[in-house]
Amino acid sequence: MNSEIIISESVEETWDIAERLAKKLPTGSLLALHGNLGSGKTCFVTGVAHALEINEPITSPTFTIINEYYGTKPLYHMDLYRISDPDELFSLGLESYFNSDGITVVEWSERAGDLLPENTIHITFEVLDKPDSRCITIEI
């Protein structure tokens, strides 16, 4: 597994990092986002959306679980924060989004347990000392 560590000093840099990554992703890619509340996960998804030419506001689907957006490729944005047991994901049809016709991004992905496929790209966010600074680790 290859790992890259990037320091972002601003929201705009986080968007740019996500956009550069998303432009390289093949259809069917799955990004698993890890990090505490407020660490930059949804901000990162906004950058992915920009790369896919999605112009509507990106919001965390904490209560709906899944938001779908359509641009040059579909973006499936999931938030598993409210999931307490990976078995709950079967009823949501989570697996149908893996290897989909777009890019799937999962916040709080650790709540999926072992359901994520092996080729999942894991991205971890860590808040640093400066207000908008983040350490972003991308594992491919």
N, C-alpha and C positions, 0 to 999 in steps of 0.2 A: 504494500500500500504506500503510495506517494503522499507526502504531507507538505503543505505550504503554509507558512505563517505570515500574515500580513497585518500591519498596523494601520488602522484607519483613524484619522484625526478629526473627521467630520461626517455628518450625515451624507453629504454629497460624495465623499470618498467611498463610503460604504455602498452607495448606489452604483458608483463607477466600478467597484470591485465585482459586484453582483452582475452588472451588465456585461463586463468583459468575460466572466465565466459563462454566463447564459448564452452568449453568442457562439461559444465553442461546443455547447451541449447538443448531442444528437436527440432527435425525437425519442420519447420514452424514458428520458432521464428522470431520476428520482433524487431529490436533495433532502436530506434529513438534517434539520436545524436543531442545535443544542445550545442552551444558555438560559440564564435566569430571566425573570420578567424585566423588561426594559433594556435588555442587552443588545438589541438591534436586529432581531430576527425578522420582524415585519418590515422594517426599513430595508433590509436586504431583499425581501420579496419584491418591494417596490422597484429596486434596480433590475431584478429579473424581468419584471413586467415591462419596464422601459425597453429592454433589449428585444422583447417580443412585440413592440409597438402597441402596447396596451396603454390607453390614455386615461382610463378611469381611475379614481382613487382606490388604492389597495388598503383594505381593512382586515384586521385579524378576524377569522371566522370562529371566534371562541364559542359562540352559541349556536351557530349553524353547522359547525364542524368543517364544512367544505364550501369554498367559494370558487366559482369557475369564471374565468375571464378569457376573452378571445381576441387574439391579435394575429401575427404571422403564424403562430402556433398557439394552441390552447394552453392556459396556465391553470393548473389545479392546485389551489392553495388550501391546505388542511391545517387545522389547529386541534391537537389531541389533548389539550390541557384538561378538559372535563372528562376524559376517558379514564376510568379507574381500573379496567380489566381489558387486556388485548382481545378477549373473546367478543367484546362489544363491537369491535371493528368489522367482524364478519357481517353483521346485520346492516352495516353502512355500505358494504360493497367496496371497501377500501382497496382490495386486491385488484379490482377492475381498473384502477387508476395506474397500477404498476405496469410499465411497458405500454403506456397509453399513446395516443396520437399527439401528445403535447409534452409539457414539462410539469412534473408534480413536485411540489414543495411541501414538506411536513414539519410544522412547528411542534415542539414537545414530542418529537419522534420516539424518544425512549419509552413512551407509553404504548408503543406498538409491539413491544417485546421482540420476539424473534420473527415477526411477520415481514420485516423489510427484506427485500432481496439482497443477495451478496454484492451486486454491482451498485448499491446505493452510495452516493457521495455524501459524506458526513461533514458538516460545517459547524464549528463550535465558536461561540461568541463569549468574550470575556470583557467586562467593563474595566477600563483603566482609570488612572487618577484624574485625568482631565475630563471635563463634562461629556464631550462627544467622542472621546477616544475609545477604540475597541481593538482588542486583539482577535483576529479572525483566523482560525485554523481550518484549512480545507484539506480533507483526506479523500483521495481518489484511489 
